[in-house]
Amino acid sequence: MSEAAKDLWLAGVDGCPGGWIAVFVRPTGDDCVVAVYPNFAHMLAAPQMPDIVAVDIPIGLPERAGHGGRAAENAVRPLLGQRQSSVFSVPSRTAIYASDYGAACNAALATSEPPRKVSRQLFNIAPKIREVDAILCADPELATRVFEVHPELAFWRLNGERPLAEAKKIKSRPYEPGLILRRKLLALAGLPLALTLAPPKGAADDDLIDAIACAAIARRIHAGQAQRFPDPPPPDRHGLPMAIWA
């Protein structure tokens, strides 16, 4: 590892019940730090000051949504086989910033073609989408360091560009065969296996595993090996590129 890389941290980040779980890693090697932060700004201000943040949250919001959401969702779903239902359709910015679920559905119907309501699952993470969106819109420089990723697309990449045969949850409960498969792929990618076994307070096993998968893609981005979907990505009204990286 170069001297510069020894001082460099990258982060994989996922939402969790306690706020955000971050896995800080070096570009190579076993050094790592895992922590839960109450909000995204606290994570960005962590002592590690990550040079690259790969986060499982939509970045870039359309003014109008097409069939299946943004071009990014439509680009990655066909790659994921049975796991494609994990890729939610992102509605318009107006719908994301709506005050309640009913208002979000009304806004989505008015700003999508064909008209479509917001899924309950997507609306449940709307506060986190707004949190990241507000930070990136306020700081264009920061937007060059924060990248949208998706854990199932990350595992598709780590699995030789093949979708995983096992789900990580069944009926909203952890599914151990799926978790074991994901831990194995992360270990093969060079992430310390012990990382995956003990989530910190405020996060669950699958939150930790997803954050580590995001960290694996942060390493790919740093190495110039990552691909964005679509390429080139369309920008939103604030200039944020709407792409998922893997």
Beta strands, then each sheet from edge to edge (+ up, - down):
strand 1: 10-16
strand 2: 19-25
strand 3: 32-37
strand 4: 52-55
strand 5: 146-148
strand 6: 169-170
strand 7: 173-174
strand 8: 228-229
strand 9: 244-245
sheet 1: 3+ 2- 1+ 4+ 5+
sheet 2: 6+ 7-
sheet 3: 8+ 9-
end
